[in-house]
Amino acid sequence: MNWLAHAFLSPEAGDFRLGNLLADLVRGADRLQMSEAFRRGAACHQHIDLFTDAHEIVRRSRERVAPVNRRFSGILVDIFYDHFLARDWRHYCNESLRHFTNEVYADLRVIQPSLRGEASEVVERMIEEDRLASYETVDGIAAALHRLSARFVARRGRSFDIASAVRDLVDQHVELASDFASFFPELQRFLHES
């Protein structure tokens, strides 16, 4: 699951939700400096990822990604699933997507001064560009994939055309939406029972 899903799947708001949201960005000694609730949220993030990565429906979704991008299929499916969560938000949540994302952004503004380096920069851009709500549209997903491509180029020093994977979302939209609609309630049940 990607950012929106991790934030949504948090049973607590505040630091717990932020830990669930930011677990991939705040690690090691930096995470140890965070509150106990933040660390519990980060553990929830890992719990979600383990369940998701091992699930047969998610594996089926990953197979729907074109071979050229298959090595990034885990990341891509996480992002695609955030699209379906945002698109069908009212099916999963009684409050509006806008209200929810504004709450998350308010919490992020509070915690941002305690974040360092990349984590602080990503949080700033997440808020400024309204990234969580942007997943609702295919254009928002395309923009996310362009950012991901640029990040891989910067880190690895060679070109990756991950942005072209938006074609997979468009071409397999019905199938991926069906996968998500089957998988997400199972994930919610798993978390409720854990």
N, C-alpha and C positions, 0 to 999 in steps of 0.2 A: 504494500500500500504506500501511497505517497502522502504528501503533507496534509492535504485536506482530510483524508481518511484518518490519519493518525490523530489529528486534532479532534475530529468528530467522535472517534472511538474512545476517547478519554472519559472515564466515569466521573472525573473531577475536573473542574475548571482551574484556572490559576497555574501554579507551578507544576502540578502534575501534568496538565495538558501541554504545557510548554516543554516539559521533559519528553513527552511522547512525540511532540512535533519536532523538536530540535536534537534528538538523540544522535543523529548522524553527524551533526555539526559540533556538538559539545561533547568532547571525549576526554578520557584520561584524567590528568590533574585538574583540568578546567571543570570537568563534571563533578569531581570530588568537592570543589568549592561551592557547588550549587546546593540548594536546600534538599532536605530529605524527600520532600514531595516531588521535586524535579527528578531526583534519581529514581524514585519509584515509577515515574512517568517514562523515563528512559528504559527501564526494565520492561514496562508494558509494551513499548515500541518493539523491543527485541522479541518479545513473546508473540506479538502480531506478525512480525516478519518471519519467524520460524514456522508458524502455522501456514501463512500465506505461501511461502516458498515451497512447501512440501505438498500443497493441495493439488489434487488431480485436475480440478477445473482450471486453476491458474496455469498448470502445465499445458493444458489444452489451449489456453489463450496464448501462451508463449509460442506454441507451434503455429499460430495464426500470423505471427510476424514473419515478414519476408526473409528468406535466407540471408540476404545481404546484411540485415540488422539483427539476426538471430542471437548473436553473442551479447547483445544489449537487451534482449527480450524481457528479462526480469524487470529492468528499470522502465522499459517502455510500457509494459503491462501495468505496472504500478501507476504510471501517469495516465494511461488510458482509463483505468478504473476510477481515478479521481474525476475524470471527465464524466463518467456515468453517474457517479455520486452527486456531483454538482448539477448535472442536467436533470436528474430525477430527485433532487433534494427533498421536495415536498413528500415524497414517498417514505422517506426515512426520518424526517424531522419536522416538528410542528412549527418551529421558528423559521423565519426566512433565512436564506443563505446570506443575504446582506447583513442581517442582524448578527448571525453567528460569526461571520468573518470580522465584523467590526469589534466584537467581543475579543476575538483572538488577537487582532491587531492592537487593541488597547492593552492586553496583557503583555504583548511583545514589546510595546513602547516602554513599559515599566521595567522589563528585564534587560532590555538592550544595553544600558550602560554597564551592566556586569559581564557582558559578552566580549570576547576578544577576537581580533582578526577576522577570518572569513565568516564566522558565525554572525558577528555584528553587521558585516557588510550585507550578507544574505538577508538578514532580518530587515534591514533598512530597505532593500530593494523589494522584498516581499510585500512590505506595507505600501511603499510608494507606488508600486505597479499593480497593487491589488491582485497578486498572483493567485491567492486561494480561490477567489470568485472567478478569475479568468479561465479556470479549467472548464467552466460551463460550456464554452464554445470550442469548436474545432480550431478556430483561429487562435484562441488562447492556448490550446495544446500545441499548435504549430510554433507559437512564440516560445513556449517552454522547451520544445525540442531544439529550437535554434540556440537557446541559451545553453542547453546541455551539450550540444555539439561544440560550441565555443569553449566550454569548460574542459571538455576532453582534449581539444586541440591545445589549450593553454597548459594542461597538465602533462600531456604526453608528447607534445611537440610534433604531432602529425595530424593530418586531416581525417576526420570522421564525419560522414554524412548522415548522422542520426536524424537530422531534421527531415530527411526524406521518409522517415517512418510514419509521418502523418498520413501518408498514402495507405498504410496498413490499417490505420484507424478508420479512414474513409471507406476503404474497400471491404473491410471486415466489420463494419459498424454494427450490423444486426447481430452477428455471431458473438462479437465481443460484449455487446450489451446483454445478450442472453447469458453469457458466461458470468458476467458481473452480477446480474440479478439472481442467479443461482448461488453464487459463491458468498456474496456479502451477508445474507442472513445466516449462513453457516458460521462465518467469522464472528458475527455479533453473538450468536448462541455460544460459541466456544469461549468468548471473553466473559460472557455472563456466568457461565458455569465454572470458570477458572478461579 
